[in-house]
């Protein structure tokens, strides 16, 4: 009996030992000669970052051996061993073969995949999965040196430390659930001039431009805290890779089955966040403008011809079909007087035919190009420091892109003498320009004097005529006010109906009246501007002007009445109930629709220039309506931007290019809209924002949370009956950050912003660093306009030369029963006045 118990105990011990061995073989990071991995088992890297195991997409019988992030949901596969030869079922086995290689066997013990390392002199090899995601085969007796590694044989994903170089490139999956090799590749092309290239088969779809010592000429250098890209070119090797800015960062770059290179960063709360995509815009598409064309995203028509070139098919270019490219205006034949015109900040052309020298100066490079009649352009090969080296192009110049501000390389394009202009022609041009400038200055001086005298007569408010329609300044016919709308004949009569309570006229229709402050220095101009611009605008998200009145020094505007006052009162006033999310979202979309109407759908392109919470009014159904067009500007024809020396607006909402350089455009309103979106979501003012851990404003705080993967912390605690739609909140935050990006060309148009907000399946790009994201002082020496800005407290409007202070609001509201000390000049306060003619 005791013998049977002992045998039973021994068998149990052996069984437990076998289970422990099986368990250890399925969870450790090293696979030795006596171990194997089968379905249900895996290798896990030492610190639990990556896992190697078998998988199937579930929709087919194909099985693969792959590596993915350990315990990450959703499962993200970064490497596949047997992409070309899937298993037919789950009975595969991974082990060390007799020759020391790592092999994958199918059910019939046939080799489906192998590391195929040559000259292995030992059979004591082991496979190890590292925390970098690299699967290595090495000699068990050595701690350094690998016989084989998966990083030398990438699939579709580039991980930190993995090198792209000669015969090392990414290949896309065939589809989202088929890991077999697809048709797109991502590689480093060229040895002397390495550049990143996306190809579909053998056709280029995108290229980064060559490495020029500072970066790739076609990818603007933008510092980031996520990863550190690097390109190494030596006599022995050439490769591109990246390191991590922080060890806790998880990031990857993948070539998708649709042919895009996408960079992701992992957030524990939000999952994978897309940082950027290549190609990122139409100018990134290879050869977008054809041969000898140049692509510029900031232009209305993105394609144009290089200097000295004209469209090959002008009719096609009129229809925005640019693939035919350009041809030389005058044939180059090494004739006397030929020279070069400079293009600054470009992605230099592709180089099927080129010559490079690292020892030639830029001046010698020009001379070298002039010697050869086939040479069409030259540039520095290295732009670091003061620049060095020479790069010459022969024949057509393909895939040139020009950046508005951030390009780091210049290109010199060869042109004929007639395109360049002779010395005498240049002198003639200089004299002509000088004379023209003198004439213009004299004419401008005459015009200013004439207009001042004209204003003294036409804009004087001392006339006896009190009819509202008969304003004392002329209004163009296309915005002439409707006489039926304007039926108050005397400002004094209108004011007499204001009582200490409500102020009633017999019929009872409610209106709102705004009165220009008598102390205002900006009154007549802003009053005229608002009447002219808004009189004919009809949109559900714009406040409707009913009439105006002038008498003596009184100037009044008569609007439809907004019972719920301004948005300012609801998102910043702690005494009011918070808006539920659905109402906030509807307000954001409504403001976007109103701005889109101003920018695109109205007869003239109108730039508001002072969009802020207090200039958004709410009707009885809480629908938003944009108001206060006193400093708005209208453009006709093709003009879409302007530069001014008179910067007016509200600090905290004005875009960087406007406050620094006086440049304003539709993108200035987009910036203000982005600030407003973030304020609506957070319930905090941009300029009044405070956080105990840093000195950033609301934009900087939102950007910090976004890059850290915690954007939802910005959300104000709102009262909700149902679960908060987090995807919608995140969409608003992302659109807000996209709109406040520092560079205007990076910001979306209002059409794109509305599509992102209102669309169901629109993929949003990742935002870049916002402008004015800290409370730092502007550099007055660098930005002379900013030095002369006059600011008032609590987000009041600022103005260059003529400041809008709390006592000098462009138009003060008439508020019945309140003393001047009770008026909030930054809020839009209206009285109730019945409408009676």
Secondary structure, 3 states (H helix, E strand, C coil): CHHHHHHHHHHHHHHHHHHHHHHHHHHCCEECCCCEEECCCCEECCCCCEEEEEECCCCCCCEEEEEEECCCCCCCEEEECCCCCCECCCCCEEEECCCCCEEEECCCCCEEEECCCCCCCCCCEEEEECCCCCEEEEECCCCCCCCEEHHHCCCCEECCCCCEECCECEEEEEECCEEEEEEEEEEEECCCCCEEEEEECCEEEEECCCECCCCECCCCCCCCCCEEEEEEECCCCEEEEEEECCCCCCEEEEECCCCCEEEEEEECCCEEEEEEEECCCHHHCCCCCCCCEEECCCCCCCEEECCCEEECCHHHHHCCCCCCCEEECCCCCCCCCCEEEEECCEECCCCCCEEEECCCCHHHHHHHHHHCCCEEEEECCECCCCCECEEEEECCCCCEEECCCCCCCCEEEEECHHHHCCHHHHHHHHHHHHHHHHHHHHHHHHHHHHHHHHHHHHCCCCCCCCCCCCCCCCCCHHHCCCCCCCCCCCHHHHHHCCCCCCCCCCCCEEEEEEECCCCCCCHHHHHHHHHHHHCCCCCCCECCEEEEEEECCEEEEEEECCCCCECHHHHCCCCCCCCCHHHHHHHHHHHHHHHHHHHHHCCCEEECCCCCHHHEEECCCCCEEECCCCCCEEECCCCCEEECCCCEEECCCCCHHHHHHCEEEHHHHHHHHHHHHHHHHHCCCCCCCCECCECECHHHHHHHHHHCCCHHHHCCCCCCCCCCCHHHHHHHHHHHHHHCECCHHHCCCHHHHHHHHHCCCCCCCCCCCECCCECCCCCCCCCHHHHCEECCCCCCEEEECCCCCCCCCCCEECCCCCCHHHCCCCCCCCCCEEECC
